[in-house]
Amino acid sequence: MNVLIVVAHPEPQSFNAHLARRARDALVRHGHTTALSDLYAQNFDPREAASHFATRRDPACFDPAAEQRFSWDRQALPADVRDEVDKILAADLVVLQFPLWWFGPPAILKGWFDRVFVYGGLYTSAQRHDRGVCRGKQAMLCVTTGSSAEACSPDGIEGDTQLVLWPTLYTLRYVGFTVRRPHLIHGVRSGLVGAEAQAQTRRLAVEAEQLAERLLDVQRTPVVPFNTDDDWDEDGKLRASAPVHGPFIRRGQNWQ
């Protein structure tokens, strides 16, 4: 198995960085090939901009999707984007490792999606969802939160973390990935001292081992369900006979 681990945390000694290294080392020991994209260490620029494109389709007006396709077709993508696209295309499994910040991934990871999920390369209007470029590949999120599992539950004060992550999961689904259920590690706190700090260190060591074990047998992790292409009518509306998998796509009135 070829595994790409993308880590989005600014501190090299953070628990997220440790999880990424621990997962990589465990996979390598078991004979798997790994690539690690440490976005902060790479100084990856998350801002899509005209300045990234040496040759423009339209120098007068910057249309990000149009310029991405223009550069993809001419094999002229920015080097940092081309490297990440190559890693994705080579991977059987993509693991995104990040902390939950303000009910979403860090901005650098959102920008990685914006720039690396290239129009024309990783998706087109005819290549998405069931027919996505990344069909046959798997993806999984590993996410840490500062709050407890109870606070991040459906009736918790932080809201349902599984639901908060749905836009990120659907982004992966959009380009064709089979998405595995996220691996969540709650209660990762800084500033602890004494017995509390020691207890957290012991607990997080166990969590790191559990993540490595899960990746080594990723097929046992349930798949996040999404509607198939046949579930939509010609207007892009959910057919009456189609299942409903979650509150983001549902029947009935708009949420108020």
CYANA upper distance limits for C-alpha pairs under 8 A (distance plus 0.5 A):
  1 MET  CA     32 HIS  CA      5.69
  1 MET  CA     33 THR  CA      6.78
  1 MET  CA     91 ALA  CA      8.29
  1 MET  CA     92 ASP  CA      6.54
  1 MET  CA     93 LEU  CA      8.01
  2 ASN  CA     32 HIS  CA      6.56
  2 ASN  CA     33 THR  CA      5.19
  2 ASN  CA     34 THR  CA      6.20
  2 ASN  CA     35 ALA  CA      8.44
  2 ASN  CA     90 ALA  CA      7.52
  2 ASN  CA     91 ALA  CA      5.41
  2 ASN  CA     92 ASP  CA      5.68
  2 ASN  CA     93 LEU  CA      7.03
  3 VAL  CA     32 HIS  CA      7.86
  3 VAL  CA     33 THR  CA      6.68
  3 VAL  CA     34 THR  CA      5.20
  3 VAL  CA     35 ALA  CA      6.82
  3 VAL  CA     91 ALA  CA      5.81
  3 VAL  CA     92 ASP  CA      6.45
  3 VAL  CA     93 LEU  CA      5.32
  3 VAL  CA     94 VAL  CA      6.34
  3 VAL  CA     95 VAL  CA      7.96
  4 LEU  CA     34 THR  CA      6.24
  4 LEU  CA     35 ALA  CA      5.28
  4 LEU  CA     36 LEU  CA      6.38
  4 LEU  CA     37 SER  CA      7.93
  4 LEU  CA     87 LYS  CA      7.20
  4 LEU  CA     88 ILE  CA      7.45
  4 LEU  CA     91 ALA  CA      6.40
  4 LEU  CA     93 LEU  CA      6.80
  4 LEU  CA     94 VAL  CA      5.25
  4 LEU  CA     95 VAL  CA      6.67
  5 ILE  CA     20 ALA  CA      7.22
  5 ILE  CA     24 ARG  CA      8.06
  5 ILE  CA     34 THR  CA      7.93
  5 ILE  CA     35 ALA  CA      6.74
  5 ILE  CA     36 LEU  CA      5.37
  5 ILE  CA     37 SER  CA      6.66
  5 ILE  CA     94 VAL  CA      6.42
  5 ILE  CA     95 VAL  CA      5.21
  5 ILE  CA     96 LEU  CA      6.51
  5 ILE  CA     97 GLN  CA      7.62
  6 VAL  CA     20 ALA  CA      8.42
  6 VAL  CA     36 LEU  CA      6.46
  6 VAL  CA     37 SER  CA      5.16
  6 VAL  CA     38 ASP  CA      6.52
  6 VAL  CA     39 LEU  CA      7.68
  6 VAL  CA     94 VAL  CA      8.00
  6 VAL  CA     95 VAL  CA      6.63
  6 VAL  CA     96 LEU  CA      5.39
  6 VAL  CA     97 GLN  CA      6.47
  7 VAL  CA     16 ASN  CA      7.72
  7 VAL  CA     17 ALA  CA      7.21
  7 VAL  CA     20 ALA  CA      7.09
  7 VAL  CA     36 LEU  CA      8.11
  7 VAL  CA     37 SER  CA      6.75
  7 VAL  CA     38 ASP  CA      5.50
  7 VAL  CA     39 LEU  CA      6.82
  7 VAL  CA     96 LEU  CA      6.59
  7 VAL  CA     97 GLN  CA      5.14
  7 VAL  CA     98 PHE  CA      6.43
  8 ALA  CA     16 ASN  CA      8.42
  8 ALA  CA     38 ASP  CA      6.93
  8 ALA  CA     39 LEU  CA      6.17
  8 ALA  CA     40 TYR  CA      7.05
  8 ALA  CA     96 LEU  CA      8.43
  8 ALA  CA     97 GLN  CA      6.84
  8 ALA  CA     98 PHE  CA      5.58
  8 ALA  CA     99 PRO  CA      8.14
  8 ALA  CA    106 PRO  CA      7.35
  8 ALA  CA    108 ILE  CA      7.35
  8 ALA  CA    109 LEU  CA      6.68
  9 HIS  CA     14 SER  CA      7.85
  9 HIS  CA     16 ASN  CA      7.15
  9 HIS  CA     17 ALA  CA      7.37
  9 HIS  CA     38 ASP  CA      8.45
  9 HIS  CA     39 LEU  CA      8.21
  9 HIS  CA     40 TYR  CA      7.08
  9 HIS  CA     98 PHE  CA      6.81
  9 HIS  CA     99 PRO  CA      7.69
  9 HIS  CA    106 PRO  CA      8.29
 10 PRO  CA     40 TYR  CA      5.95
 10 PRO  CA     41 ALA  CA      8.09
 11 GLU  CA     17 ALA  CA      7.91
 12 PRO  CA     17 ALA  CA      6.31
 12 PRO  CA     18 HIS  CA      8.50
 12 PRO  CA     41 ALA  CA      8.46
 13 GLN  CA     17 ALA  CA      6.75
 13 GLN  CA     18 HIS  CA      7.23
 14 SER  CA     18 HIS  CA      6.77
 15 PHE  CA     19 LEU  CA      6.56
 16 ASN  CA     20 ALA  CA      6.82
 16 ASN  CA     97 GLN  CA      7.01
 16 ASN  CA     98 PHE  CA      6.75
 16 ASN  CA     99 PRO  CA      7.55
 16 ASN  CA    144 THR  CA      7.94
 17 ALA  CA     21 ARG  CA      6.81
 18 HIS  CA     22 ARG  CA      6.44
 19 LEU  CA     23 ALA  CA      6.49
 19 LEU  CA     97 GLN  CA      8.35
 19 LEU  CA    208 ALA  CA      6.32
 19 LEU  CA    211 LEU  CA      8.31
 20 ALA  CA     24 ARG  CA      6.64
 20 ALA  CA     36 LEU  CA      8.45
 20 ALA  CA     97 GLN  CA      7.23
 21 ARG  CA     25 ASP  CA      6.58
 22 ARG  CA     26 ALA  CA      6.71
 22 ARG  CA    208 ALA  CA      7.44
 22 ARG  CA    209 GLU  CA      8.45
 22 ARG  CA    212 ALA  CA      7.43
 23 ALA  CA     27 LEU  CA      6.67
 23 ALA  CA    208 ALA  CA      8.29
 23 ALA  CA    211 LEU  CA      7.54
 23 ALA  CA    212 ALA  CA      5.36
 23 ALA  CA    215 LEU  CA      7.95
 24 ARG  CA     28 VAL  CA      6.69
 24 ARG  CA     34 THR  CA      6.86
 24 ARG  CA     35 ALA  CA      8.50
 24 ARG  CA     36 LEU  CA      8.22
 25 ASP  CA     29 ARG  CA      6.67
 26 ALA  CA     30 HIS  CA      6.97
 26 ALA  CA    212 ALA  CA      6.68
 26 ALA  CA    216 LEU  CA      8.37
 27 LEU  CA     31 GLY  CA      7.06
 27 LEU  CA     32 HIS  CA      5.77
 27 LEU  CA     33 THR  CA      7.83
 27 LEU  CA     34 THR  CA      7.76
 27 LEU  CA    212 ALA  CA      8.06
 27 LEU  CA    215 LEU  CA      8.27
 27 LEU  CA    216 LEU  CA      7.05
 28 VAL  CA     32 HIS  CA      5.47
 28 VAL  CA     33 THR  CA      6.64
 28 VAL  CA     34 THR  CA      7.32
 30 HIS  CA    216 LEU  CA      8.48
 35 ALA  CA     87 LYS  CA      7.73
 37 SER  CA     42 GLN  CA      8.07
 37 SER  CA     84 GLU  CA      8.36
 38 ASP  CA     42 GLN  CA      6.53
 39 LEU  CA     43 ASN  CA      6.63
 39 LEU  CA     44 PHE  CA      5.82
 39 LEU  CA    108 ILE  CA      7.70
 39 LEU  CA    109 LEU  CA      8.22
 40 TYR  CA     44 PHE  CA      6.73
 40 TYR  CA    108 ILE  CA      8.29
 44 PHE  CA     80 ASP  CA      7.88
 44 PHE  CA    108 ILE  CA      8.02
 44 PHE  CA    112 TRP  CA      8.39
 45 ASP  CA    108 ILE  CA      7.91
 45 ASP  CA    111 GLY  CA      8.02
 46 PRO  CA    107 ALA  CA      7.77
 46 PRO  CA    108 ILE  CA      5.63
 46 PRO  CA    109 LEU  CA      7.82
 46 PRO  CA    110 LYS  CA      7.78
 46 PRO  CA    111 GLY  CA      4.35
 46 PRO  CA    112 TRP  CA      6.14
 46 PRO  CA    114 ASP  CA      8.03
 46 PRO  CA    115 ARG  CA      7.58
 47 ARG  CA    111 GLY  CA      6.46
 47 ARG  CA    114 ASP  CA      8.49
 47 ARG  CA    115 ARG  CA      8.13
 48 GLU  CA     52 HIS  CA      7.90
 48 GLU  CA     64 PRO  CA      7.70
 48 GLU  CA    111 GLY  CA      7.86
 48 GLU  CA    114 ASP  CA      7.41
 48 GLU  CA    115 ARG  CA      6.38
 49 ALA  CA     53 PHE  CA      8.38
 49 ALA  CA     62 PHE  CA      8.42
 49 ALA  CA     64 PRO  CA      7.93
 50 ALA  CA     62 PHE  CA      6.60
 50 ALA  CA     64 PRO  CA      8.24
 52 HIS  CA     78 PRO  CA      6.58
 53 PHE  CA     67 GLU  CA      8.10
 53 PHE  CA     71 SER  CA      8.14
 53 PHE  CA     77 LEU  CA      7.73
 53 PHE  CA     78 PRO  CA      6.97
 55 THR  CA     71 SER  CA      8.26
 56 ARG  CA     67 GLU  CA      7.00
 56 ARG  CA     70 PHE  CA      8.21
 56 ARG  CA     71 SER  CA      8.48
 57 ARG  CA     66 ALA  CA      7.96
 57 ARG  CA     67 GLU  CA      6.49
 57 ARG  CA     70 PHE  CA      6.74
 58 ASP  CA     62 PHE  CA      7.31
 58 ASP  CA     67 GLU  CA      8.33
 62 PHE  CA     67 GLU  CA      7.90
 63 ASP  CA     67 GLU  CA      6.57
 64 PRO  CA     68 GLN  CA      6.56
 65 ALA  CA     69 ARG  CA      6.76
 65 ALA  CA    118 VAL  CA      8.09
 65 ALA  CA    119 TYR  CA      6.19
 66 ALA  CA     70 PHE  CA      6.59
 66 ALA  CA    119 TYR  CA      8.16
 67 GLU  CA     71 SER  CA      6.57
 68 GLN  CA     72 TRP  CA      6.48
 68 GLN  CA     77 LEU  CA      7.78
 68 GLN  CA    118 VAL  CA      6.42
 68 GLN  CA    119 TYR  CA      6.26
 68 GLN  CA    120 GLY  CA      7.68
 69 ARG  CA     73 ASP  CA      6.52
 69 ARG  CA    118 VAL  CA      7.66
 69 ARG  CA    119 TYR  CA      5.85
 69 ARG  CA    120 GLY  CA      5.31
 69 ARG  CA    121 GLY  CA      7.72
 70 PHE  CA     74 ARG  CA      6.95
 71 SER  CA     75 GLN  CA      6.38
 71 SER  CA     76 ALA  CA      5.19
 71 SER  CA     77 LEU  CA      5.60
 72 TRP  CA     76 ALA  CA      6.61
 72 TRP  CA     77 LEU  CA      6.33
 72 TRP  CA    118 VAL  CA      8.20
 72 TRP  CA    119 TYR  CA      8.49
 72 TRP  CA    120 GLY  CA      6.97
 72 TRP  CA    121 GLY  CA      6.75
 73 ASP  CA    120 GLY  CA      7.96
 77 LEU  CA     81 VAL  CA      7.01
 77 LEU  CA     82 ARG  CA      6.24
 78 PRO  CA     82 ARG  CA      6.62
 79 ALA  CA     83 ASP  CA      6.66
 80 ASP  CA     84 GLU  CA      7.06
 81 VAL  CA     85 VAL  CA      6.64
 81 VAL  CA    115 ARG  CA      7.21
 81 VAL  CA    116 VAL  CA      5.92
 82 ARG  CA     86 ASP  CA      6.60
 82 ARG  CA    116 VAL  CA      8.28
 83 ASP  CA     87 LYS  CA      6.87
 84 GLU  CA     88 ILE  CA      6.82
 84 GLU  CA    116 VAL  CA      7.05
 85 VAL  CA     89 LEU  CA      6.68
 85 VAL  CA    116 VAL  CA      6.63
 85 VAL  CA    117 PHE  CA      8.07
 86 ASP  CA     90 ALA  CA      6.65
 87 LYS  CA     91 ALA  CA      6.65
 88 ILE  CA     94 VAL  CA      7.66
 89 LEU  CA    134 CYS  CA      7.96
 91 ALA  CA    137 LYS  CA      7.72
 92 ASP  CA    136 GLY  CA      8.21
 92 ASP  CA    137 LYS  CA      5.43
 92 ASP  CA    138 GLN  CA      6.67
 93 LEU  CA    137 LYS  CA      6.40
 93 LEU  CA    138 GLN  CA      5.13
 93 LEU  CA    139 ALA  CA      5.91
 93 LEU  CA    140 MET  CA      8.24
 94 VAL  CA    137 LYS  CA      8.41
 94 VAL  CA    138 GLN  CA      6.83
 94 VAL  CA    139 ALA  CA      5.11
 94 VAL  CA    140 MET  CA      6.96
 95 VAL  CA    139 ALA  CA      6.26
 95 VAL  CA    140 MET  CA      5.50
 95 VAL  CA    141 LEU  CA      6.22
 95 VAL  CA    142 CYS  CA      7.51
 96 LEU  CA    139 ALA  CA      8.29
 96 LEU  CA    140 MET  CA      6.91
 96 LEU  CA    141 LEU  CA      5.30
 96 LEU  CA    142 CYS  CA      6.51
 97 GLN  CA    141 LEU  CA      6.66
 97 GLN  CA    142 CYS  CA      5.32
 97 GLN  CA    143 VAL  CA      6.49
 98 PHE  CA    105 PRO  CA      7.11
 98 PHE  CA    106 PRO  CA      7.81
 98 PHE  CA    141 LEU  CA      8.47
 98 PHE  CA    142 CYS  CA      7.07
 98 PHE  CA    143 VAL  CA      5.74
 98 PHE  CA    144 THR  CA      7.08
 99 PRO  CA    105 PRO  CA      7.13
 99 PRO  CA    106 PRO  CA      7.73
 99 PRO  CA    143 VAL  CA      5.88
 99 PRO  CA    144 THR  CA      5.14
 99 PRO  CA    145 THR  CA      6.53
100 LEU  CA    104 GLY  CA      5.95
100 LEU  CA    105 PRO  CA      5.87
100 LEU  CA    106 PRO  CA      7.62
100 LEU  CA    143 VAL  CA      6.90
100 LEU  CA    144 THR  CA      6.57
100 LEU  CA    145 THR  CA      6.02
101 TRP  CA    105 PRO  CA      6.34
101 TRP  CA    106 PRO  CA      6.46
103 PHE  CA    161 THR  CA      8.39
103 PHE  CA    164 VAL  CA      6.75
104 GLY  CA    164 VAL  CA      7.40
104 GLY  CA    165 LEU  CA      7.31
105 PRO  CA    109 LEU  CA      6.85
105 PRO  CA    110 LYS  CA      7.21
106 PRO  CA    110 LYS  CA      7.24
107 ALA  CA    111 GLY  CA      6.59
108 ILE  CA    112 TRP  CA      6.65
109 LEU  CA    113 PHE  CA      6.97
110 LYS  CA    114 ASP  CA      6.83
111 GLY  CA    115 ARG  CA      6.63
112 TRP  CA    116 VAL  CA      6.06
112 TRP  CA    117 PHE  CA      8.22
113 PHE  CA    117 PHE  CA      5.84
114 ASP  CA    118 VAL  CA      8.18
117 PHE  CA    121 GLY  CA      7.96
117 PHE  CA    122 LEU  CA      5.98
117 PHE  CA    123 TYR  CA      7.80
117 PHE  CA    175 VAL  CA      8.44
118 VAL  CA    122 LEU  CA      5.88
118 VAL  CA    123 TYR  CA      7.36
119 TYR  CA    123 TYR  CA      5.94
119 TYR  CA    124 THR  CA      6.54
120 GLY  CA    124 THR  CA      5.87
121 GLY  CA    133 VAL  CA      8.36
122 LEU  CA    132 GLY  CA      8.06
122 LEU  CA    133 VAL  CA      6.01
122 LEU  CA    134 CYS  CA      7.71
122 LEU  CA    175 VAL  CA      6.76
123 TYR  CA    127 GLN  CA      5.75
123 TYR  CA    128 ARG  CA      6.17
123 TYR  CA    132 GLY  CA      6.82
123 TYR  CA    133 VAL  CA      6.60
123 TYR  CA    175 VAL  CA      6.19
124 THR  CA    128 ARG  CA      6.97
126 ALA  CA    131 ARG  CA      7.83
127 GLN  CA    131 ARG  CA      5.47
127 GLN  CA    132 GLY  CA      4.99
127 GLN  CA    133 VAL  CA      6.56
127 GLN  CA    175 VAL  CA      7.94
128 ARG  CA    132 GLY  CA      4.17
128 ARG  CA    133 VAL  CA      7.29
128 ARG  CA    174 TYR  CA      5.90
128 ARG  CA    175 VAL  CA      5.49
128 ARG  CA    176 GLY  CA      6.31
129 HIS  CA    135 ARG  CA      8.50
129 HIS  CA    173 ARG  CA      6.37
129 HIS  CA    174 TYR  CA      5.19
129 HIS  CA    175 VAL  CA      6.32
129 HIS  CA    176 GLY  CA      5.27
129 HIS  CA    177 PHE  CA      8.41
129 HIS  CA    228 THR  CA      8.00
129 HIS  CA    229 ASP  CA      7.49
130 ASP  CA    135 ARG  CA      7.38
130 ASP  CA    176 GLY  CA      6.38
130 ASP  CA    228 THR  CA      7.01
130 ASP  CA    229 ASP  CA      6.69
131 ARG  CA    135 ARG  CA      7.13
131 ARG  CA    176 GLY  CA      6.90
132 GLY  CA    174 TYR  CA      7.38
132 GLY  CA    175 VAL  CA      5.16
132 GLY  CA    176 GLY  CA      4.34
132 GLY  CA    177 PHE  CA      7.96
133 VAL  CA    175 VAL  CA      6.43
133 VAL  CA    176 GLY  CA      6.37
134 CYS  CA    175 VAL  CA      6.23
134 CYS  CA    176 GLY  CA      5.03
134 CYS  CA    177 PHE  CA      5.70
135 ARG  CA    175 VAL  CA      8.02
135 ARG  CA    176 GLY  CA      4.84
135 ARG  CA    177 PHE  CA      5.73
135 ARG  CA    178 THR  CA      7.40
136 GLY  CA    176 GLY  CA      8.13
136 GLY  CA    177 PHE  CA      7.20
136 GLY  CA    178 THR  CA      7.34
137 LYS  CA    176 GLY  CA      8.18
137 LYS  CA    177 PHE  CA      5.81
137 LYS  CA    178 THR  CA      6.65
138 GLN  CA    177 PHE  CA      5.81
138 GLN  CA    178 THR  CA      5.19
138 GLN  CA    179 VAL  CA      6.28
138 GLN  CA    180 ARG  CA      7.57
139 ALA  CA    172 LEU  CA      7.69
139 ALA  CA    177 PHE  CA      6.64
139 ALA  CA    178 THR  CA      6.77
139 ALA  CA    179 VAL  CA      5.43
139 ALA  CA    180 ARG  CA      6.61
140 MET  CA    179 VAL  CA      6.41
140 MET  CA    180 ARG  CA      5.58
140 MET  CA    181 ARG  CA      7.08
140 MET  CA    182 PRO  CA      6.25
140 MET  CA    183 HIS  CA      8.04
141 LEU  CA    180 ARG  CA      8.32
141 LEU  CA    181 ARG  CA      8.06
141 LEU  CA    182 PRO  CA      5.25
141 LEU  CA    183 HIS  CA      6.65
142 CYS  CA    182 PRO  CA      6.33
142 CYS  CA    183 HIS  CA      5.16
142 CYS  CA    184 LEU  CA      6.41
142 CYS  CA    185 ILE  CA      8.21
143 VAL  CA    182 PRO  CA      7.78
143 VAL  CA    183 HIS  CA      6.81
143 VAL  CA    184 LEU  CA      5.52
143 VAL  CA    185 ILE  CA      6.72
144 THR  CA    184 LEU  CA      6.42
144 THR  CA    185 ILE  CA      5.24
144 THR  CA    186 HIS  CA      6.17
144 THR  CA    187 GLY  CA      8.24
144 THR  CA    188 VAL  CA      7.09
145 THR  CA    184 LEU  CA      8.22
145 THR  CA    185 ILE  CA      6.92
145 THR  CA    186 HIS  CA      5.27
145 THR  CA    187 GLY  CA      6.41
145 THR  CA    188 VAL  CA      6.46
146 GLY  CA    186 HIS  CA      6.62
146 GLY  CA    187 GLY  CA      5.14
146 GLY  CA    188 VAL  CA      5.24
146 GLY  CA    189 ARG  CA      5.85
147 SER  CA    151 ALA  CA      6.65
147 SER  CA    152 CYS  CA      7.28
147 SER  CA    158 GLU  CA      8.20
147 SER  CA    186 HIS  CA      6.51
147 SER  CA    187 GLY  CA      5.37
147 SER  CA    188 VAL  CA      7.82
147 SER  CA    189 ARG  CA      8.47
148 SER  CA    152 CYS  CA      6.84
148 SER  CA    186 HIS  CA      5.70
148 SER  CA    187 GLY  CA      5.15
149 ALA  CA    153 SER  CA      6.67
149 ALA  CA    186 HIS  CA      5.96
149 ALA  CA    187 GLY  CA      7.63
150 GLU  CA    156 GLY  CA      6.44
151 ALA  CA    155 ASP  CA      8.18
151 ALA  CA    156 GLY  CA      4.64
151 ALA  CA    157 ILE  CA      5.72
151 ALA  CA    158 GLU  CA      5.88
151 ALA  CA    159 GLY  CA      7.68
152 CYS  CA    156 GLY  CA      5.81
152 CYS  CA    157 ILE  CA      7.39
152 CYS  CA    158 GLU  CA      5.56
152 CYS  CA    159 GLY  CA      5.95
152 CYS  CA    160 ASP  CA      5.78
152 CYS  CA    161 THR  CA      5.94
153 SER  CA    158 GLU  CA      8.06
153 SER  CA    159 GLY  CA      6.72
153 SER  CA    160 ASP  CA      5.25
153 SER  CA    161 THR  CA      7.15
154 PRO  CA    159 GLY  CA      6.28
154 PRO  CA    160 ASP  CA      4.71
154 PRO  CA    161 THR  CA      8.20
155 ASP  CA    159 GLY  CA      7.15
155 ASP  CA    160 ASP  CA      7.61
156 GLY  CA    160 ASP  CA      7.43
159 GLY  CA    163 LEU  CA      8.47
159 GLY  CA    164 VAL  CA      7.96
160 ASP  CA    164 VAL  CA      6.71
161 THR  CA    165 LEU  CA      6.68
162 GLN  CA    166 TRP  CA      7.17
162 GLN  CA    182 PRO  CA      8.09
165 LEU  CA    169 LEU  CA      6.80
166 TRP  CA    170 TYR  CA      6.47
167 PRO  CA    171 THR  CA      6.66
168 THR  CA    172 LEU  CA      7.17
169 LEU  CA    173 ARG  CA      6.84
169 LEU  CA    179 VAL  CA      7.36
170 TYR  CA    174 TYR  CA      6.38
171 THR  CA    175 VAL  CA      7.42
172 LEU  CA    176 GLY  CA      7.18
172 LEU  CA    177 PHE  CA      6.06
172 LEU  CA    178 THR  CA      8.44
172 LEU  CA    179 VAL  CA      7.47
173 ARG  CA    177 PHE  CA      5.49
173 ARG  CA    178 THR  CA      7.06
173 ARG  CA    179 VAL  CA      7.04
173 ARG  CA    226 PHE  CA      8.42
178 THR  CA    223 VAL  CA      7.51
178 THR  CA    224 VAL  CA      8.40
179 VAL  CA    223 VAL  CA      6.25
179 VAL  CA    224 VAL  CA      6.14
180 ARG  CA    218 VAL  CA      8.49
180 ARG  CA    221 THR  CA      6.60
180 ARG  CA    222 PRO  CA      6.31
180 ARG  CA    223 VAL  CA      4.89
180 ARG  CA    224 VAL  CA      6.06
181 ARG  CA    221 THR  CA      6.92
181 ARG  CA    222 PRO  CA      6.24
181 ARG  CA    223 VAL  CA      6.25
181 ARG  CA    224 VAL  CA      5.96
183 HIS  CA    211 LEU  CA      7.86
185 ILE  CA    207 GLU  CA      7.69
188 VAL  CA    200 GLN  CA      8.33
188 VAL  CA    204 LEU  CA      8.48
192 LEU  CA    196 GLU  CA      6.46
192 LEU  CA    197 ALA  CA      5.32
193 VAL  CA    197 ALA  CA      5.30
193 VAL  CA    198 GLN  CA      8.17
194 GLY  CA    198 GLN  CA      6.88
195 ALA  CA    199 ALA  CA      6.54
196 GLU  CA    200 GLN  CA      6.71
197 ALA  CA    201 THR  CA      6.69
198 GLN  CA    202 ARG  CA      6.83
199 ALA  CA    203 ARG  CA      6.70
200 GLN  CA    204 LEU  CA      6.45
201 THR  CA    205 ALA  CA      6.67
202 ARG  CA    206 VAL  CA      7.13
203 ARG  CA    207 GLU  CA      6.85
204 LEU  CA    208 ALA  CA      6.62
205 ALA  CA    209 GLU  CA      6.97
206 VAL  CA    210 GLN  CA      6.74
207 GLU  CA    211 LEU  CA      6.77
208 ALA  CA    212 ALA  CA      6.87
209 GLU  CA    213 GLU  CA      6.72
210 GLN  CA    214 ARG  CA      6.61
211 LEU  CA    215 LEU  CA      6.79
212 ALA  CA    216 LEU  CA      6.80
213 GLU  CA    217 ASP  CA      7.05
214 ARG  CA    218 VAL  CA      6.01
214 ARG  CA    220 ARG  CA      8.43
214 ARG  CA    221 THR  CA      7.94
217 ASP  CA    221 THR  CA      8.30
225 PRO  CA    245 HIS  CA      6.93
226 PHE  CA    245 HIS  CA      6.90
227 ASN  CA    231 ASP  CA      6.56
227 ASN  CA    242 ALA  CA      8.23
227 ASN  CA    243 PRO  CA      7.71
227 ASN  CA    244 VAL  CA      8.04
227 ASN  CA    245 HIS  CA      7.81
228 THR  CA    232 TRP  CA      8.35
231 ASP  CA    238 LEU  CA      6.36
231 ASP  CA    239 ARG  CA      6.15
231 ASP  CA    241 SER  CA      8.27
231 ASP  CA    242 ALA  CA      5.77
231 ASP  CA    243 PRO  CA      8.37
232 TRP  CA    236 GLY  CA      5.75
232 TRP  CA    237 LYS  CA      5.76
232 TRP  CA    238 LEU  CA      5.20
232 TRP  CA    239 ARG  CA      6.00
232 TRP  CA    242 ALA  CA      8.49
233 ASP  CA    237 LYS  CA      5.91
233 ASP  CA    238 LEU  CA      6.90
233 ASP  CA    239 ARG  CA      6.45
238 LEU  CA    242 ALA  CA      7.03
238 LEU  CA    250 ARG  CA      8.48
238 LEU  CA    251 ARG  CA      8.33
244 VAL  CA    249 ILE  CA      7.42
244 VAL  CA    250 ARG  CA      6.43
244 VAL  CA    251 ARG  CA      8.37
245 HIS  CA    249 ILE  CA      7.82
245 HIS  CA    250 ARG  CA      8.29
246 GLY  CA    250 ARG  CA      7.18
